Amino acid sequence: MAVICLNEEKVFEMVYRAVNKKATSNTFIQSISGIVGFPATLFVDGLVIFTHYEPMINDIRDLYGRTRVSSKDFSSVVSGLFKEILLDIAIDKFMGQIPVAGIYFNAISAQALTWRLGMVTAVLSARGDSIDNQNVADVVKLVRCFTPQTDMFKFRKPDYEKFKKIVLSVDGNDLPTFNSKVQTALKAFE
């Protein structure tokens, strides 16, 4: 793959479009599975890991010129994310299994998970090549703080400018500077 030098804002625009594209596609697929309910929803949940989440992470990493994630890194990012949106997932897994009603709940969960995973990946990739488990947990918390969901029955796409601000603020930071910025931001939300 040829590396093309782009400025940080152009890379961010491409990342935002990539996440939006995956979120839209995932929402459609998850909604369709909600028509049928169980077991289709469980099958699709497993399928999108390989068709949406893992490719999106690596697409974002590619845009930043970073090493593609290994299965271990992918598991670390996703498990850190699951802890933060456990309620969303629980509602999706319960309500999403109900034929027809599951359309709505599967769509909300698909949007939430895709956008949050995309934001976490963008922040970690903008920072640098390595992915540290502590970084993942803290960045997931920060993303949740930056994009609060005040109503569990609705999902609002993250604001472009807020998303851009968090990503560009850590672009190219060394690990100590990055950790310091993340901790400072988390304290500001407490």
Backbone as CSV, one residue per row, in Angstrom:
resi,resn,N_x,N_y,N_z,CA_x,CA_y,CA_z,C_x,C_y,C_z
1,MET,0.841,-1.182,0.000,0.000,0.000,0.000,0.885,1.244,0.000
2,ALA,0.626,2.175,-0.893,1.377,3.419,-0.960,0.871,4.388,0.099
3,VAL,1.784,5.043,0.778,1.420,6.013,1.801,1.354,7.388,1.153
4,ILE,0.228,8.039,1.317,0.034,9.377,0.765,0.021,10.349,1.929
5,CYS,0.827,11.396,1.861,0.886,12.366,2.947,-0.269,13.356,2.805
6,LEU,-1.125,13.359,3.794,-2.251,14.288,3.847,-2.188,15.035,5.162
7,ASN,-2.782,16.220,5.214,-2.797,16.914,6.483,-3.805,16.245,7.419
8,GLU,-3.670,16.534,8.692,-4.476,15.872,9.713,-5.972,16.076,9.501
9,GLU,-6.377,17.266,9.075,-7.802,17.524,8.881,-8.368,16.712,7.724
10,LYS,-7.606,16.563,6.665,-8.060,15.765,5.519,-8.190,14.297,5.918
11,VAL,-7.228,13.805,6.669,-7.306,12.422,7.157,-8.544,12.275,8.033
12,PHE,-8.769,13.247,8.922,-9.935,13.166,9.795,-11.233,13.119,8.982
13,GLU,-11.342,13.952,7.950,-12.543,13.943,7.102,-12.770,12.559,6.501
14,MET,-11.699,11.930,6.058,-11.801,10.598,5.479,-12.222,9.574,6.544
15,VAL,-11.702,9.720,7.754,-12.074,8.832,8.857,-13.557,8.995,9.174
16,TYR,-14.006,10.226,9.273,-15.412,10.493,9.602,-16.337,9.869,8.553
17,ARG,-15.980,10.043,7.295,-16.795,9.447,6.221,-16.783,7.923,6.287
18,ALA,-15.625,7.345,6.606,-15.518,5.883,6.691,-16.392,5.339,7.825
19,VAL,-16.363,6.004,8.970,-17.181,5.555,10.108,-18.662,5.725,9.771
20,ASN,-19.011,6.847,9.178,-20.407,7.097,8.819,-20.914,6.032,7.841
21,LYS,-20.086,5.682,6.873,-20.468,4.666,5.889,-20.710,3.316,6.565
22,LYS,-19.808,2.922,7.462,-19.972,1.644,8.169,-21.183,1.688,9.105
23,ALA,-21.399,2.827,9.770,-22.547,2.947,10.680,-23.854,2.838,9.910
24,THR,-23.919,3.462,8.757,-25.131,3.407,7.934,-25.393,1.985,7.450
25,SER,-24.359,1.336,6.947,-24.496,-0.027,6.462,-24.855,-0.989,7.591
26,ASN,-24.188,-0.843,8.727,-24.454,-1.712,9.870,-25.879,-1.519,10.379
27,THR,-26.338,-0.288,10.403,-27.703,-0.009,10.848,-28.712,-0.712,9.948
28,PHE,-28.480,-0.653,8.650,-29.378,-1.311,7.703,-29.403,-2.824,7.947
29,ILE,-28.231,-3.416,8.035,-28.138,-4.866,8.220,-28.764,-5.297,9.546
30,GLN,-28.450,-4.569,10.599,-28.989,-4.919,11.919,-30.505,-4.731,11.953
31,SER,-30.992,-3.713,11.282,-32.440,-3.480,11.240,-33.156,-4.625,10.525
32,ILE,-32.580,-5.069,9.426,-33.170,-6.191,8.689,-33.254,-7.423,9.591
33,SER,-32.201,-7.668,10.369,-32.229,-8.843,11.248,-33.309,-8.704,12.314
34,GLY,-33.643,-7.454,12.670,-34.686,-7.217,13.660,-36.076,-7.582,13.178
35,ILE,-36.250,-7.665,11.879,-37.551,-8.079,11.341,-37.855,-9.509,11.778
36,VAL,-36.832,-10.347,11.693,-36.991,-11.756,12.022,-36.849,-12.004,13.521
37,GLY,-35.951,-11.256,14.179,-35.695,-11.488,15.591,-34.724,-12.634,15.786
38,PHE,-34.833,-13.295,16.934,-33.955,-14.411,17.266,-34.188,-15.559,16.299
39,PRO,-33.215,-16.239,15.806,-31.775,-16.196,16.011,-31.041,-15.328,14.984
40,ALA,-31.778,-14.734,14.049,-31.139,-13.928,12.993,-30.299,-12.800,13.575
41,THR,-30.788,-12.167,14.637,-30.047,-11.044,15.213,-28.702,-11.494,15.773
42,LEU,-28.661,-12.649,16.400,-27.388,-13.147,16.935,-26.416,-13.487,15.810
43,PHE,-26.938,-14.068,14.737,-26.095,-14.391,13.596,-25.488,-13.107,13.009
44,VAL,-26.320,-12.092,12.816,-25.843,-10.828,12.244,-24.863,-10.135,13.184
45,ASP,-25.115,-10.189,14.498,-24.182,-9.596,15.465,-22.783,-10.182,15.291
46,GLY,-22.711,-11.487,15.103,-21.417,-12.121,14.889,-20.825,-11.784,13.536
47,LEU,-21.663,-11.736,12.531,-21.219,-11.448,11.174,-20.593,-10.058,11.048
48,VAL,-21.207,-9.039,11.644,-20.711,-7.667,11.463,-19.361,-7.427,12.125
49,ILE,-18.967,-8.305,13.030,-17.613,-8.194,13.584,-16.603,-8.288,12.446
50,PHE,-16.849,-9.203,11.530,-15.912,-9.452,10.427,-16.190,-8.602,9.191
51,THR,-17.439,-8.149,9.020,-17.777,-7.360,7.836,-17.745,-5.860,8.077
52,HIS,-17.829,-5.439,9.345,-17.900,-4.013,9.637,-16.849,-3.538,10.645
53,TYR,-16.854,-4.120,11.838,-16.016,-3.583,12.909,-14.523,-3.753,12.659
54,GLU,-14.096,-4.973,12.412,-12.665,-5.191,12.185,-12.184,-4.467,10.923
55,PRO,-12.921,-4.538,9.798,-12.467,-3.771,8.625,-12.444,-2.256,8.879
56,MET,-13.422,-1.738,9.626,-13.438,-0.300,9.901,-12.213,0.098,10.705
57,ILE,-11.882,-0.688,11.717,-10.698,-0.384,12.526,-9.467,-0.339,11.633
58,ASN,-9.303,-1.326,10.791,-8.113,-1.362,9.941,-8.143,-0.304,8.846
59,ASP,-9.325,0.055,8.359,-9.425,1.165,7.390,-8.954,2.466,8.037
60,ILE,-9.369,2.696,9.259,-8.954,3.911,9.974,-7.449,3.870,10.223
61,ARG,-6.955,2.743,10.670,-5.512,2.604,10.914,-4.727,2.842,9.613
62,ASP,-5.251,2.334,8.495,-4.599,2.559,7.199,-4.547,4.046,6.857
63,LEU,-5.630,4.754,7.098,-5.666,6.189,6.792,-4.594,6.953,7.561
64,TYR,-4.308,6.507,8.776,-3.265,7.151,9.582,-1.879,6.557,9.332
65,GLY,-1.793,5.564,8.449,-0.501,4.941,8.171,-0.017,4.074,9.317
66,ARG,-0.946,3.526,10.085,-0.601,2.690,11.241,-0.654,1.214,10.873
67,THR,-0.026,0.416,11.693,-0.055,-1.032,11.531,-1.480,-1.523,11.749
68,ARG,-1.893,-2.453,10.923,-3.234,-3.036,11.093,-3.289,-3.754,12.437
69,VAL,-4.478,-3.807,13.024,-4.606,-4.427,14.340,-4.575,-5.939,14.240
70,SER,-3.994,-6.515,15.248,-4.005,-7.968,15.371,-5.327,-8.374,16.024
71,SER,-5.594,-9.635,16.066,-6.806,-10.119,16.726,-6.796,-9.728,18.198
72,LYS,-5.624,-9.757,18.831,-5.495,-9.383,20.250,-5.854,-7.912,20.440
73,ASP,-5.308,-7.040,19.600,-5.614,-5.609,19.705,-7.090,-5.351,19.437
74,PHE,-7.639,-6.038,18.442,-9.057,-5.878,18.127,-9.902,-6.274,19.327
75,SER,-9.581,-7.393,19.950,-10.327,-7.850,21.131,-10.212,-6.843,22.264
76,SER,-9.049,-6.247,22.435,-8.835,-5.262,23.497,-9.692,-4.025,23.284
77,VAL,-9.719,-3.524,22.066,-10.514,-2.333,21.759,-11.996,-2.624,21.957
78,VAL,-12.464,-3.734,21.422,-13.879,-4.065,21.496,-14.307,-4.364,22.929
79,SER,-13.490,-5.095,23.692,-13.882,-5.403,25.070,-13.917,-4.136,25.919
80,GLY,-13.012,-3.212,25.682,-13.056,-1.937,26.400,-14.300,-1.145,26.066
81,LEU,-14.723,-1.213,24.832,-15.923,-0.511,24.391,-17.179,-1.143,24.986
82,PHE,-17.233,-2.475,25.007,-18.416,-3.161,25.524,-18.707,-2.773,26.965
83,LYS,-17.684,-2.622,27.776,-17.889,-2.272,29.185,-18.599,-0.929,29.317
84,GLU,-18.303,-0.017,28.413,-18.879,1.317,28.492,-20.289,1.418,27.932
85,ILE,-20.663,0.519,27.054,-22.019,0.593,26.496,-22.806,-0.683,26.789
86,LEU,-22.519,-1.267,27.939,-23.167,-2.513,28.331,-24.689,-2.386,28.355
87,LEU,-25.208,-1.261,28.848,-26.662,-1.077,28.892,-27.244,-1.056,27.481
88,ASP,-26.584,-0.363,26.566,-27.048,-0.338,25.177,-27.101,-1.757,24.609
89,ILE,-26.069,-2.510,24.890,-26.002,-3.865,24.354,-27.070,-4.750,24.998
90,ALA,-27.266,-4.598,26.313,-28.276,-5.406,27.003,-29.669,-5.143,26.429
91,ILE,-29.981,-3.874,26.198,-31.287,-3.534,25.618,-31.398,-4.117,24.216
92,ASP,-30.329,-3.980,23.441,-30.333,-4.520,22.082,-30.527,-6.034,22.102
93,LYS,-29.806,-6.712,22.977,-29.893,-8.175,23.008,-31.262,-8.650,23.502
94,PHE,-31.902,-7.889,24.356,-33.236,-8.271,24.833,-34.307,-7.819,23.838
95,MET,-34.372,-6.515,23.577,-35.412,-5.954,22.715,-35.183,-6.287,21.235
96,GLY,-33.927,-6.426,20.849,-33.617,-6.717,19.457,-34.016,-8.110,19.013
97,GLN,-34.271,-8.978,19.956,-34.659,-10.347,19.630,-36.145,-10.475,19.277
98,ILE,-36.917,-9.442,19.592,-38.356,-9.472,19.350,-38.614,-9.139,17.881
99,PRO,-39.252,-10.050,17.153,-39.504,-9.767,15.731,-40.223,-8.423,15.539
100,VAL,-39.860,-7.695,14.553,-40.354,-6.388,14.132,-39.926,-5.280,15.111
101,ALA,-40.229,-5.403,16.412,-39.796,-4.384,17.380,-38.275,-4.287,17.411
102,GLY,-37.608,-5.403,17.111,-36.152,-5.428,17.127,-35.508,-4.528,16.095
103,ILE,-36.245,-4.158,15.075,-35.703,-3.280,14.029,-35.142,-2.008,14.658
104,TYR,-35.946,-1.370,15.473,-35.568,-0.089,16.082,-34.381,-0.249,17.035
105,PHE,-34.449,-1.215,17.924,-33.399,-1.382,18.931,-32.090,-1.852,18.321
106,ASN,-32.158,-2.701,17.319,-30.940,-3.120,16.633,-30.288,-1.940,15.911
107,ALA,-31.098,-1.074,15.347,-30.562,0.102,14.643,-29.833,1.037,15.608
108,ILE,-30.430,1.283,16.765,-29.795,2.164,17.758,-28.464,1.580,18.211
109,SER,-28.468,0.299,18.532,-27.248,-0.345,19.006,-26.169,-0.350,17.926
110,ALA,-26.555,-0.602,16.690,-25.585,-0.614,15.590,-24.932,0.753,15.427
111,GLN,-25.736,1.805,15.483,-25.189,3.167,15.383,-24.229,3.454,16.533
112,ALA,-24.677,3.173,17.757,-23.864,3.473,18.936,-22.528,2.731,18.889
113,LEU,-22.581,1.458,18.650,-21.359,0.666,18.670,-20.416,1.055,17.541
114,THR,-20.939,1.257,16.352,-20.082,1.600,15.216,-19.423,2.954,15.421
115,TRP,-20.198,3.959,15.816,-19.619,5.287,16.012,-18.616,5.322,17.155
116,ARG,-18.942,4.689,18.255,-18.010,4.725,19.384,-16.734,3.957,19.068
117,LEU,-16.865,2.816,18.438,-15.685,2.057,18.049,-14.850,2.851,17.041
118,GLY,-15.510,3.519,16.112,-14.795,4.346,15.142,-14.074,5.512,15.794
119,MET,-14.731,6.152,16.754,-14.094,7.283,17.447,-12.899,6.826,18.270
120,VAL,-13.068,5.728,18.989,-11.965,5.211,19.800,-10.781,4.862,18.899
121,THR,-11.049,4.205,17.803,-9.988,3.824,16.876,-9.308,5.053,16.286
122,ALA,-10.094,6.073,15.939,-9.513,7.294,15.372,-8.591,7.980,16.373
123,VAL,-9.020,8.074,17.615,-8.196,8.726,18.644,-6.904,7.940,18.859
124,LEU,-7.031,6.630,19.020,-5.837,5.810,19.246,-4.908,5.834,18.038
125,SER,-5.461,5.825,16.834,-4.644,5.824,15.614,-3.993,7.176,15.376
126,ALA,-4.707,8.255,15.674,-4.125,9.591,15.515,-2.923,9.755,16.444
127,ARG,-3.017,9.173,17.625,-1.941,9.274,18.610,-0.679,8.572,18.138
128,GLY,-0.835,7.344,17.667,0.358,6.605,17.262,0.042,5.171,16.905
129,ASP,1.082,4.411,16.704,0.915,3.050,16.220,0.527,2.057,17.313
130,SER,1.084,2.214,18.505,0.838,1.230,19.565,-0.545,1.411,20.182
131,ILE,-1.098,0.292,20.642,-2.380,0.309,21.345,-2.145,-0.331,22.697
132,ASP,-2.383,0.436,23.754,-2.178,-0.021,25.118,-3.540,-0.233,25.770
133,ASN,-3.717,-1.328,26.499,-5.012,-1.628,27.115,-5.518,-0.497,28.000
134,GLN,-4.632,0.138,28.767,-5.061,1.251,29.622,-5.545,2.417,28.769
135,ASN,-4.862,2.661,27.660,-5.301,3.723,26.753,-6.699,3.448,26.226
136,VAL,-6.953,2.212,25.862,-8.255,1.854,25.304,-9.356,2.167,26.302
137,ALA,-9.215,1.700,27.537,-10.245,1.921,28.553,-10.484,3.406,28.785
138,ASP,-9.407,4.175,28.898,-9.548,5.612,29.148,-10.143,6.345,27.946
139,VAL,-9.725,5.971,26.745,-10.259,6.626,25.544,-11.738,6.296,25.363
140,VAL,-12.123,5.069,25.668,-13.532,4.695,25.575,-14.362,5.562,26.526
141,LYS,-13.879,5.750,27.741,-14.579,6.616,28.706,-14.658,8.049,28.182
142,LEU,-13.569,8.526,27.624,-13.538,9.890,27.095,-14.514,10.062,25.936
143,VAL,-14.562,9.093,25.049,-15.494,9.158,23.923,-16.930,9.195,24.433
144,ARG,-17.227,8.389,25.433,-18.573,8.392,26.023,-18.893,9.767,26.617
145,CYS,-17.911,10.378,27.265,-18.121,11.718,27.846,-18.340,12.771,26.761
146,PHE,-17.592,12.663,25.671,-17.718,13.626,24.574,-19.013,13.452,23.792
147,THR,-19.546,12.245,23.813,-20.765,11.965,23.054,-21.803,11.307,23.966
148,PRO,-22.278,12.029,24.958,-23.230,11.413,25.892,-24.557,11.100,25.209
149,GLN,-25.117,9.989,25.584,-26.447,9.624,25.113,-27.398,9.882,26.279
150,THR,-28.202,10.901,26.160,-29.106,11.272,27.243,-30.400,10.485,27.210
151,ASP,-30.648,9.770,26.125,-31.868,8.988,25.985,-31.495,7.647,25.372
152,MET,-31.739,6.559,26.124,-31.319,5.262,25.622,-32.166,4.766,24.458
153,PHE,-33.241,5.467,24.148,-34.084,5.059,23.027,-33.803,5.867,21.768
154,LYS,-32.720,6.664,21.794,-32.323,7.446,20.624,-30.809,7.407,20.510
155,PHE,-30.339,7.548,19.304,-28.907,7.699,19.099,-28.677,8.937,18.260
156,ARG,-27.781,9.775,18.731,-27.390,10.959,17.963,-25.974,10.738,17.443
157,LYS,-25.821,10.928,16.143,-24.497,10.818,15.537,-23.574,11.854,16.190
158,PRO,-22.333,11.477,16.505,-21.407,12.436,17.118,-21.229,13.684,16.266
159,ASP,-21.183,14.795,16.924,-20.972,16.072,16.270,-19.609,16.079,15.567
160,TYR,-19.612,16.454,14.316,-18.400,16.445,13.497,-17.285,17.264,14.161
161,GLU,-17.607,18.467,14.590,-16.586,19.356,15.165,-16.033,18.827,16.481
162,LYS,-16.889,18.257,17.334,-16.403,17.684,18.595,-15.504,16.476,18.329
163,PHE,-15.940,15.644,17.411,-15.159,14.464,17.038,-13.803,14.916,16.501
164,LYS,-13.811,15.902,15.614,-12.570,16.406,15.024,-11.659,16.985,16.104
165,LYS,-12.232,17.718,17.033,-11.444,18.367,18.090,-10.692,17.335,18.929
166,ILE,-11.390,16.281,19.337,-10.726,15.272,20.174,-9.638,14.541,19.402
167,VAL,-9.894,14.218,18.144,-8.909,13.478,17.350,-7.692,14.350,17.050
168,LEU,-7.916,15.568,16.599,-6.784,16.429,16.242,-5.969,16.849,17.460
169,SER,-6.595,16.860,18.637,-5.869,17.279,19.840,-4.800,16.280,20.264
170,VAL,-4.888,15.054,19.789,-3.901,14.034,20.179,-3.055,13.565,19.002
171,ASP,-3.266,14.132,17.840,-2.556,13.686,16.643,-1.043,13.774,16.841
172,GLY,-0.391,12.616,16.732,1.068,12.571,16.803,1.654,12.723,18.189
173,ASN,0.838,12.734,19.245,1.363,12.872,20.608,2.181,11.644,21.007
174,ASP,3.220,11.882,21.806,3.899,10.730,22.399,2.990,10.188,23.502
175,LEU,3.270,8.987,23.964,2.389,8.304,24.907,2.198,9.084,26.223
176,PRO,3.252,9.618,26.855,3.034,10.375,28.098,2.156,11.616,27.892
177,THR,2.365,12.333,26.802,1.544,13.524,26.520,0.100,13.113,26.274
178,PHE,-0.083,12.072,25.507,-1.415,11.556,25.228,-2.121,11.172,26.523
179,ASN,-1.453,10.365,27.357,-2.057,9.944,28.625,-2.424,11.137,29.491
180,SER,-1.556,12.118,29.528,-1.818,13.322,30.323,-3.057,14.067,29.799
181,LYS,-3.155,14.220,28.492,-4.310,14.902,27.896,-5.608,14.153,28.177
182,VAL,-5.568,12.835,28.045,-6.767,12.028,28.280,-7.194,12.137,29.741
183,GLN,-6.226,12.035,30.664,-6.561,12.134,32.094,-7.106,13.513,32.444
184,THR,-6.512,14.557,31.884,-6.996,15.918,32.126,-8.421,16.080,31.618
185,ALA,-8.685,15.565,30.435,-10.036,15.656,29.858,-11.034,14.863,30.695
186,LEU,-10.661,13.672,31.142,-11.561,12.868,31.967,-11.883,13.567,33.275
187,LYS,-10.876,14.191,33.880,-11.101,14.927,35.145,-12.055,16.093,34.923
188,ALA,-11.966,16.725,33.773,-12.847,17.863,33.468,-14.309,17.418,33.383
189,PHE,-14.535,16.159,33.022,-15.901,15.656,32.918,-16.452,15.149,34.248
190,GLU,-15.573,14.979,35.249,-16.038,14.459,36.539,-16.866,15.470,37.290
